[in-house]
Amino acid sequence: MDYRNPAACLDLLRRLHPTNVDETHSILSRVISTLQSYPPAANQHLEVLESARPIVAFVQGEISKRYAAHPLPPDSSENETLLKAVGLWRDMARSYTRVILADAIDSGLTENMPQLFQRQLHYNAQLLLEYFRARRSLPAGAWTDLHAAYSAAERNNVARTRVADSLNEVWKAQSAAEAYVALLLVDLSNPYGRTQRELTWITRWAQRFAPYCTLDTSSAESKPLRYGLDLSADHGVRPLGLLTASESLRYFDGNRLASHIQGVLQQLKRGVSPASLGLGDDCAAREAGKLLLSLYRPWGLASAGRRFARRGARGSLEMVADWDAIAFHINGRAFTAPTARTVSTIRNDMALLTFGERANEVTPDRAKIRENAERLGYASYHWEVIDQSVGGFRIRCHPEGLRLDHHQLVGIRPPDGEQILLARVSWLMFRADGLLEAGLYTMPGIPSVAAARQISAHANARSPYLPCFLLPAVPALKSEASIVTPGGWYQAERVLEIHADRPYQARMTAQVASGTNYDQINVTPLQRAR
């Protein structure tokens, strides 16, 4: 096969059926890289690239499924797969760049310039997206290459010209500026804090909503928390207060998008299906609405700023990630389900709303607890603290034998604390040196362990007791008392039987938060009949 012959490449692409993803990916890589090294006439090169696009999109999507479910360590067996995917995206972007440069010399594709720049932006953006999917830190220069492509589209006055693009699921068309903004929206969505499914939806929605945003060289408003973009910097959008005015500064405006998102949310509440709103036919209305609501501020308004300022910190943070291990480290002993005798008297009163009744505290013997934890398989992991705020920590470690999920509940002991606190994994990202960085949101209050079970309408269908965690009210942080149960327990108005200092029954009234392995729930103790 002569991969330097455009006609032979076109014939190969027409006959290519990607039943074997790895073989197809290898063939595509050879075709694209060979023509990049031995470029034919610009129009022939473009024809091959356009014919390859749908097959490239399919096989890249298939191989990314191998590592997109969890953060990908650099020493993983799938790391080579990531590098192959990134290499093909880079070769596609560079191939369109070569066609643009060839046209600048030959002037044979003048009418195609909007298309060429849109494709160039699209593939530069895909490269960054692949690192987001793998939860890997971006390599140096990834942002500057993307910014340079957009700057070139601006200079050639084609940035806002829409062209047909069958790979755009919603509009089937896109401009270079819209391809650029779509990537910026994904970056604003906290991609390292999203599950595989959430990131898939967000990537699609970014294309859907990109036309409602603008990038301008000037702005009537320059509030510090509005977004800006420095085309000369190796990073994405930032609050304007962190940027310096210059010719390379662009002002990001999502005000029109904010209004549009409000309209979409209202239609979802009225029962309009997500598919008919351009959100996709794989989205449940409730989940789509919840995710879209979380994107409303970062996409449509501006930076919210940090609720609690971060400060530099040092020390070792202890983490336990298993549910039973969390209970063990809080209590200092393994969980034991209540017996029939201990649950014979159910007490219900409003004082339990604050979970305020506690046994006298005894200073735990940490050395003994750790010794018993290792014996029982409840070992903890130690992370280096990078910085912290009242709301949480940014930490890092070499995670040998530990796998975390986004939105997972964990137990942590801060460097300066004796108590185990509950925290949620907010984001995860592997660095090139193999260190895993994580963001943790700390739940207010000192947790205690209780036993709980769900009560069914059938008297003989009660579930077994499982460990759960009680969090007291913290008025200073406007946090109400809550119970943290295993995931999937929350059902509005359903009754729980809780065994803490004393047994009682409580009705679930609201879901405060949920994650991959937990529900945080507000409850109201039931009143006994008089």
ZAMARGU-4260 file (C-alpha; in steps of 0.2 Angstrom, whole numbers, plus 5000, padded with zeros to 4 digits):
<rodrens>
0) 5000/5000/5000 | 5007/5017/4995 | 5001/5029/5008 | 5009/5043/4999 | 4996/5041/4985
5) 4980/5051/4989 | 4970/5041/4977 | 4975/5025/4985 | 4972/5032/5002 | 4954/5037/4997
10) 4951/5019/4990 | 4957/5012/5006 | 4946/5023/5017 | 4931/5018/5006 | 4934/5000/5009
15) 4939/5002/5028 | 4926/4994/5040 | 4931/4998/5058 | 4926/4981/5065 | 4944/4979/5072
20) 4947/4995/5081 | 4965/4993/5084 | 4969/4988/5066 | 4959/5002/5059 | 4967/5015/5071
25) 4984/5009/5065 | 4979/5011/5047 | 4972/5028/5049 | 4987/5034/5059 | 4999/5028/5045
30) 4988/5037/5031 | 4987/5054/5041 | 5005/5054/5046 | 5012/5049/5029 | 5002/5062/5020
35) 5008/5075/5033 | 5026/5070/5030 | 5024/5069/5011 | 5010/5081/5007 | 5001/5080/4990
40) 4992/5094/4982 | 4982/5104/4994 | 4965/5100/4987 | 4969/5081/4986 | 4976/5081/5004
45) 4960/5090/5010 | 4949/5077/5001 | 4958/5062/5010 | 4956/5071/5027 | 4938/5075/5025
50) 4935/5057/5020 | 4944/5051/5035 | 4935/5062/5048 | 4920/5050/5052 | 4931/5035/5054
55) 4943/5044/5065 | 4929/5050/5076 | 4922/5033/5078 | 4938/5023/5082 | 4945/5037/5094
60) 4929/5036/5103 | 4930/5017/5105 | 4948/5017/5111 | 4945/5031/5124 | 4932/5020/5132
65) 4946/5009/5138 | 4952/5023/5150 | 4939/5036/5152 | 4930/5028/5167 | 4944/5032/5179
70) 4959/5043/5181 | 4973/5035/5170 | 4990/5034/5178 | 5005/5037/5167 | 5012/5019/5171
75) 4995/5011/5167 | 4995/4998/5153 | 4982/5009/5144 | 4994/5024/5144 | 5000/5019/5127
80) 4982/5019/5120 | 4980/5037/5126 | 4996/5042/5118 | 4990/5034/5101 | 4974/5044/5103
85) 4982/5060/5106 | 4995/5057/5092 | 4981/5055/5079 | 4972/5071/5085 | 4988/5080/5084
90) 4992/5073/5066 | 4974/5078/5061 | 4976/5096/5067 | 4994/5098/5059 | 4987/5091/5043
95) 4974/5104/5041 | 4987/5117/5046 | 4998/5111/5032 | 4984/5112/5020 | 4981/5130/5026
100) 4999/5134/5023 | 4999/5126/5006 | 4984/5136/5001 | 4993/5152/5007 | 5006/5148/4993
105) 4995/5141/4980 | 4979/5151/4983 | 4969/5136/4976 | 4957/5134/4991 | 4952/5151/4995
110) 4934/5147/4997 | 4938/5133/5009 | 4948/5144/5022 | 4933/5145/5035 | 4932/5126/5034
115) 4950/5123/5036 | 4952/5134/5051 | 4936/5126/5059 | 4944/5109/5057 | 4961/5115/5063
120) 4952/5122/5079 | 4942/5106/5081 | 4956/5094/5081 | 4967/5105/5092 | 4952/5105/5104
125) 4950/5086/5103 | 4968/5084/5109 | 4964/5094/5125 | 4948/5084/5127 | 4957/5068/5127
130) 4968/5073/5142 | 4952/5078/5151 | 4944/5061/5147 | 4959/5052/5154 | 4960/5064/5169
135) 4978/5069/5165 | 4986/5085/5167 | 4989/5095/5150 | 5006/5095/5142 | 5015/5111/5141
140) 5010/5121/5126 | 4993/5112/5123 | 4984/5129/5126 | 4996/5140/5117 | 4994/5129/5101
145) 4975/5130/5103 | 4976/5149/5105 | 4988/5151/5090 | 4975/5142/5079 | 4961/5154/5085
150) 4972/5169/5083 | 4976/5164/5065 | 4957/5162/5061 | 4954/5179/5068 | 4968/5187/5057
155) 4961/5179/5042 | 4943/5185/5046 | 4936/5168/5045 | 4933/5164/5064 | 4915/5167/5064
160) 4910/5159/5047 | 4900/5144/5049 | 4904/5128/5039 | 4895/5111/5037 | 4901/5099/5050
165) 4893/5082/5051 | 4902/5078/5067 | 4893/5092/5077 | 4878/5082/5084 | 4866/5096/5086
170) 4869/5110/5073 | 4878/5100/5059 | 4888/5116/5057 | 4901/5125/5066 | 4913/5140/5065
175) 4931/5141/5071 | 4926/5152/5085 | 4912/5140/5090 | 4924/5125/5090 | 4935/5136/5101
180) 4922/5142/5113 | 4915/5124/5115 | 4932/5118/5122 | 4932/5134/5134 | 4915/5128/5140
185) 4921/5111/5144 | 4936/5118/5153 | 4925/5129/5163 | 4914/5114/5168 | 4928/5107/5180
190) 4931/5092/5168 | 4943/5083/5181 | 4928/5083/5193 | 4916/5074/5181 | 4912/5056/5178
195) 4914/5048/5161 | 4895/5050/5157 | 4894/5068/5164 | 4909/5073/5153 | 4901/5065/5138
200) 4886/5075/5140 | 4895/5091/5144 | 4906/5089/5128 | 4890/5087/5118 | 4881/5102/5127
205) 4897/5113/5124 | 4894/5112/5106 | 4875/5114/5108 | 4878/5130/5118 | 4894/5138/5110
210) 4884/5149/5098 | 4877/5158/5113 | 4894/5165/5119 | 4905/5178/5112 | 4924/5182/5112
215) 4927/5201/5110 | 4943/5212/5110 | 4934/5224/5121 | 4920/5224/5134 | 4909/5237/5142
220) 4910/5228/5158 | 4927/5223/5166 | 4921/5216/5183 | 4935/5206/5191 | 4925/5190/5191
225) 4920/5191/5173 | 4930/5179/5162 | 4944/5184/5151 | 4956/5174/5140 | 4975/5178/5136
230) 4979/5171/5119 | 4998/5172/5124 | 4996/5161/5139 | 4997/5143/5141 | 4980/5141/5150
235) 4961/5144/5148 | 4949/5157/5154 | 4952/5166/5170 | 4943/5179/5180 | 4948/5196/5173
240) 4955/5201/5189 | 4969/5189/5187 | 4973/5195/5169 | 4983/5210/5162 | 4976/5221/5149
245) 4984/5218/5132 | 4981/5215/5114 | 4980/5197/5117 | 4966/5198/5129 | 4949/5193/5124
250) 4933/5195/5134 | 4922/5180/5137 | 4903/5184/5138 | 4890/5171/5142 | 4876/5182/5147
255) 4865/5176/5132 | 4869/5158/5136 | 4863/5161/5154 | 4846/5166/5148 | 4845/5151/5136
260) 4850/5139/5149 | 4836/5146/5160 | 4824/5143/5146 | 4830/5125/5144 | 4828/5121/5162
265) 4811/5128/5162 | 4806/5117/5148 | 4814/5102/5156 | 4803/5105/5172 | 4788/5106/5160
270) 4791/5089/5154 | 4800/5092/5138 | 4811/5078/5133 | 4830/5081/5134 | 4832/5074/5116
275) 4820/5087/5109 | 4830/5101/5117 | 4846/5095/5109 | 4853/5088/5125 | 4854/5070/5118
280) 4843/5054/5119 | 4854/5046/5132 | 4849/5059/5145 | 4836/5057/5159 | 4827/5073/5162
285) 4831/5074/5180 | 4849/5070/5178 | 4851/5082/5164 | 4842/5096/5173 | 4854/5093/5188
290) 4869/5094/5178 | 4864/5108/5168 | 4860/5118/5183 | 4877/5115/5190 | 4884/5123/5173
295) 4873/5138/5174 | 4885/5149/5184 | 4902/5145/5176 | 4895/5145/5159 | 4882/5159/5159
300) 4887/5171/5172 | 4905/5173/5178 | 4917/5166/5190 | 4909/5164/5208 | 4926/5166/5216
305) 4931/5155/5230 | 4919/5154/5245 | 4934/5151/5256 | 4951/5157/5251 | 4964/5144/5249
310) 4980/5145/5259 | 4997/5136/5257 | 4998/5121/5269 | 5010/5107/5273 | 5008/5091/5281
315) 5001/5073/5279 | 4982/5070/5277 | 4976/5052/5282 | 4962/5045/5271 | 4951/5030/5272
320) 4941/5026/5256 | 4931/5010/5261 | 4914/5013/5269 | 4917/5000/5283 | 4934/5007/5286
325) 4928/5025/5288 | 4916/5018/5302 | 4930/5009/5310 | 4942/5024/5310 | 4928/5035/5317
330) 4923/5023/5331 | 4940/5014/5334 | 4931/4997/5332 | 4922/4987/5319 | 4904/4990/5316
335) 4892/4979/5325 | 4874/4978/5320 | 4861/4981/5335 | 4853/4966/5342 | 4835/4963/5345
340) 4837/4968/5363 | 4845/4984/5359 | 4832/4990/5347 | 4817/4985/5358 | 4813/5002/5363
345) 4811/5015/5349 | 4813/5033/5356 | 4807/5048/5345 | 4809/5066/5350 | 4814/5083/5342
350) 4830/5084/5352 | 4837/5071/5340 | 4835/5083/5325 | 4852/5090/5330 | 4860/5073/5333
355) 4866/5082/5349 | 4866/5067/5361 | 4882/5059/5363 | 4891/5047/5374 | 4906/5055/5384
360) 4921/5056/5372 | 4936/5046/5376 | 4953/5050/5368 | 4956/5036/5356 | 4973/5026/5356
365) 4977/5030/5338 | 4992/5018/5337 | 4981/5004/5343 | 4967/5009/5330 | 4980/5008/5316
370) 4986/4992/5322 | 4969/4984/5322 | 4964/4993/5306 | 4979/4984/5297 | 4975/4968/5304
375) 4956/4969/5298 | 4961/4976/5281 | 4955/4994/5285 | 4972/5002/5281 | 4973/5021/5278
380) 4983/5031/5265 | 4993/5046/5267 | 4992/5061/5256 | 5003/5077/5255 | 4993/5093/5257
385) 4996/5106/5244 | 4984/5119/5250 | 4968/5120/5260 | 4953/5131/5264 | 4939/5130/5276
390) 4930/5120/5263 | 4942/5107/5259 | 4960/5102/5253 | 4970/5100/5238 | 4981/5084/5240
395) 4993/5073/5231 | 5001/5056/5232 | 5007/5040/5223 | 4991/5030/5224 | 4998/5013/5225
400) 4983/5001/5227 | 4971/5014/5229 | 4957/5019/5217 | 4945/5033/5219 | 4930/5039/5210
405) 4923/5056/5207 | 4910/5061/5220 | 4915/5047/5232 | 4913/5048/5250 | 4930/5046/5260
410) 4935/5049/5278 | 4950/5060/5281 | 4961/5065/5296 | 4968/5083/5293 | 4987/5086/5297
415) 4982/5096/5313 | 4967/5085/5318 | 4963/5070/5329 | 4945/5067/5322 | 4940/5058/5306
420) 4930/5070/5295 | 4919/5065/5280 | 4924/5072/5263 | 4919/5071/5245 | 4931/5069/5231
425) 4928/5084/5220 | 4941/5081/5206 | 4955/5069/5201 | 4970/5072/5190 | 4986/5062/5186
430) 5001/5072/5183 | 5015/5067/5171 | 5026/5061/5185 | 5013/5049/5191 | 5007/5059/5206
435) 4988/5059/5208 | 4981/5076/5213 | 4964/5077/5221 | 4952/5090/5227 | 4942/5086/5243
440) 4926/5095/5249 | 4925/5093/5268 | 4907/5090/5275 | 4904/5102/5290 | 4903/5094/5308
445) 4912/5080/5317 | 4903/5063/5311 | 4898/5049/5323 | 4894/5031/5318 | 4876/5025/5319
450) 4867/5009/5313 | 4852/5012/5301 | 4840/5002/5290 | 4826/5006/5278 | 4808/5002/5284
455) 4797/4994/5271 | 4778/4995/5271 | 4779/4976/5274 | 4783/4973/5292 | 4793/4957/5288
460) 4803/4965/5274 | 4815/4976/5285 | 4833/4978/5278 | 4848/4974/5288 | 4857/4987/5298
465) 4872/4995/5290 | 4884/5008/5296 | 4879/5026/5293 | 4886/5043/5299 | 4877/5057/5308
470) 4883/5075/5305 | 4877/5088/5318 | 4871/5105/5313 | 4884/5118/5311 | 4875/5135/5312
475) 4891/5145/5308 | 4892/5137/5291 | 4873/5136/5289 | 4873/5117/5289 | 4859/5107/5295
480) 4860/5091/5304 | 4860/5076/5292 | 4863/5057/5290 | 4875/5050/5277 | 4869/5033/5271
485) 4875/5021/5257 | 4871/5027/5240 | 4853/5024/5233 | 4844/5025/5250 | 4836/5041/5248
490) 4817/5041/5244 | 4806/5056/5249 | 4795/5052/5264 | 4802/5035/5267 | 4806/5030/5285
495) 4823/5025/5292 | 4826/5016/5308 | 4842/5023/5316 | 4851/5016/5331 | 4863/5030/5338
500) 4864/5033/5357 | 4846/5027/5357 | 4835/5019/5343 | 4822/5030/5334 | 4813/5032/5318
505) 4815/5046/5306 | 4807/5052/5290 | 4818/5057/5275 | 4813/5075/5270 | 4827/5081/5258
510) 4842/5075/5249 | 4857/5087/5253 | 4870/5079/5242 | 4874/5062/5234 | 4889/5053/5226
515) 4895/5037/5219 | 4893/5028/5236 | 4883/5039/5247 | 4867/5050/5250 | 4867/5064/5262
520) 4849/5066/5269 | 4840/5078/5280 | 4828/5068/5292 | 4814/5072/5304 | 4811/5061/5319
525) 4794/5054/5320 | 4783/5059/5334 | 4775/5045/5345 | 4757/5044/5346 | 4750/5049/5363
</rodrens>
